[in-house]
Amino acid sequence: MRFKEKVAIITGGGQGMGKAIAEQLASEGASVVISDINPETANEVARKIESSFQTRASSRKTDVKKRDDIFDLVESVNKEFGRIDILVNNAGICSLTGIEDLSEEEWDEMLNINLRGVFFCSQAVTPIMKKQGHGKILNMASLAGKVGGVVVGVHYAASKAGVICLTKSFAKALAPYGVNVNALAPGPIDTAMTQVWPQDMRKNFAKQTPLGRFAQTEDISEAALFLLSDGARHITGEILDVNGGLLMD
Ligand SMILES: NC(=O)c1ccc[n+]([C@@H]2O[C@H](COP(=O)([O-])OP(=O)(O)OC[C@H]3O[C@@H](n4cnc5c(N)ncnc54)[C@H](O)[C@@H]3O)[C@@H](O)[C@H]2O)c1
């Protein structure tokens, strides 16, 4: 029970990676707050967690594009639970739109959710974690943020590169307060985000991956749990590749 008595917020926790990380944290004792723009899926995940594990779970409707939603979320969780030990900045969108077709609206939407949202969620928990003298922030970056998008749009890749730099900047700023800030840089994962990709593209990725398959959410959530655990206490500013060997640097 590595996370007993820990309180975790997971943004975009209503499905996919966020749901997998929330369930695994709860299975190891954490109280979890499932925050998502979709209140139905967030509530479903919270109810399922409460019936499966002996822990607390609640849900919040939060649009990470909206700074006020974010600050309401953090304030209400701190009030309800009296602490915030873990923030998983997981909410995100993806798009395959090419350079010449990319509109101003689509660029803004991508950056507002994937990068600006991560900044304001991290900003909102900062005074709480500083005061506690501990905390863990984990950001979902991406392989595309390290090498540039191959199939995904330049706006997605740029947003994730921003997340990588933001992770390192927060890690430096919060290290004196005992707060660890890290990121995962996964390759493609089998979630709704990639299930809309053409089948041959998914097969190609699996073929090109040295470990020979498309990642499932559990392949990634194990790595997330390690970075959130006390075992990773001396790791901060790390961008951990979890990509089956697609990138080795
Ligand atoms: N699936 C992949 O191949 C892959 C690879 C690398 C990184 N990632 C990253 O992992 C994270 C999770 O992705 P996933 O694959 O689980 O995708 P997903 O589409 O299955 O889930 C994303 C979740 O984020 C929520 N969300 C979207 N916009 C939001 C907003 N404005 N405010 C709050 N919540 C919002 C959605 O409702 C959904 O529950 C994302 O940041 C994604 O970029 C995914």
PDBQT file of the ligand as one rigid body, heavy atoms in Angstrom, charges set to zero:
ROOT
HETATM    1  N1  LIG A 301      -2.722   7.613 -26.334  1.00  0.00    +0.000 N 
HETATM    2  C1  LIG A 301      -1.483   7.865 -26.693  1.00  0.00    +0.000 C 
HETATM    3  O1  LIG A 301      -0.954   7.285 -27.653  1.00  0.00    +0.000 OA
HETATM    4  C2  LIG A 301      -0.659   8.855 -25.929  1.00  0.00    +0.000 A 
HETATM    5  C3  LIG A 301       0.733   8.868 -26.127  1.00  0.00    +0.000 A 
HETATM    6  C4  LIG A 301       1.513   9.795 -25.433  1.00  0.00    +0.000 A 
HETATM    7  C5  LIG A 301       0.921  10.678 -24.550  1.00  0.00    +0.000 A 
HETATM    8  N2  LIG A 301      -0.437  10.635 -24.371  1.00  0.00    +0.000 N 
HETATM    9  C6  LIG A 301      -1.024  11.618 -23.454  1.00  0.00    +0.000 C 
HETATM   10  O2  LIG A 301      -1.686  10.930 -22.404  1.00  0.00    +0.000 OA
HETATM   11  C7  LIG A 301      -2.761  11.741 -21.910  1.00  0.00    +0.000 C 
HETATM   12  C8  LIG A 301      -4.032  10.906 -21.849  1.00  0.00    +0.000 C 
HETATM   13  O3  LIG A 301      -4.383  10.493 -23.152  1.00  0.00    +0.000 OA
HETATM   14  P1  LIG A 301      -5.312   9.240 -23.481  1.00  0.00    +0.000 P 
HETATM   15  O4  LIG A 301      -4.607   8.454 -24.495  1.00  0.00    +0.000 OA
HETATM   16  O5  LIG A 301      -5.774   8.611 -22.229  1.00  0.00    +0.000 OA
HETATM   17  O6  LIG A 301      -6.505  10.004 -24.226  1.00  0.00    +0.000 OA
HETATM   18  P2  LIG A 301      -8.082   9.927 -24.065  1.00  0.00    +0.000 P 
HETATM   19  O7  LIG A 301      -8.615  10.727 -25.196  1.00  0.00    +0.000 OA
HETATM   20  O8  LIG A 301      -8.532   8.500 -23.936  1.00  0.00    +0.000 OA
HETATM   21  O9  LIG A 301      -8.367  10.664 -22.680  1.00  0.00    +0.000 OA
HETATM   22  C9  LIG A 301      -8.199  12.034 -22.509  1.00  0.00    +0.000 C 
HETATM   23  C10 LIG A 301      -9.079  12.510 -21.367  1.00  0.00    +0.000 C 
HETATM   24  O10 LIG A 301      -8.881  13.922 -21.224  1.00  0.00    +0.000 OA
HETATM   25  C11 LIG A 301     -10.160  14.547 -21.095  1.00  0.00    +0.000 C 
HETATM   26  N3  LIG A 301     -10.093  15.944 -21.556  1.00  0.00    +0.000 N 
HETATM   27  C12 LIG A 301     -10.003  16.390 -22.842  1.00  0.00    +0.000 A 
HETATM   28  N4  LIG A 301     -10.047  17.721 -22.871  1.00  0.00    +0.000 NA
HETATM   29  C13 LIG A 301     -10.167  18.139 -21.579  1.00  0.00    +0.000 A 
HETATM   30  C14 LIG A 301     -10.277  19.420 -20.961  1.00  0.00    +0.000 A 
HETATM   31  N5  LIG A 301     -10.300  20.550 -21.690  1.00  0.00    +0.000 N 
HETATM   32  N6  LIG A 301     -10.369  19.477 -19.616  1.00  0.00    +0.000 NA
HETATM   33  C15 LIG A 301     -10.375  18.338 -18.875  1.00  0.00    +0.000 A 
HETATM   34  N7  LIG A 301     -10.310  17.099 -19.403  1.00  0.00    +0.000 NA
HETATM   35  C16 LIG A 301     -10.204  17.002 -20.747  1.00  0.00    +0.000 A 
HETATM   36  C17 LIG A 301     -11.091  13.687 -21.940  1.00  0.00    +0.000 C 
HETATM   37  O11 LIG A 301     -12.462  13.896 -21.590  1.00  0.00    +0.000 OA
HETATM   38  C18 LIG A 301     -10.575  12.290 -21.634  1.00  0.00    +0.000 C 
HETATM   39  O12 LIG A 301     -11.204  11.753 -20.488  1.00  0.00    +0.000 OA
HETATM   40  C19 LIG A 301      -2.853  12.947 -22.865  1.00  0.00    +0.000 C 
HETATM   41  O13 LIG A 301      -2.186  14.046 -22.292  1.00  0.00    +0.000 OA
HETATM   42  C20 LIG A 301      -2.107  12.453 -24.090  1.00  0.00    +0.000 C 
HETATM   43  O14 LIG A 301      -1.584  13.510 -24.858  1.00  0.00    +0.000 OA
HETATM   44  C21 LIG A 301      -1.230   9.743 -25.021  1.00  0.00    +0.000 A 
ENDROOT
TORSDOF 0
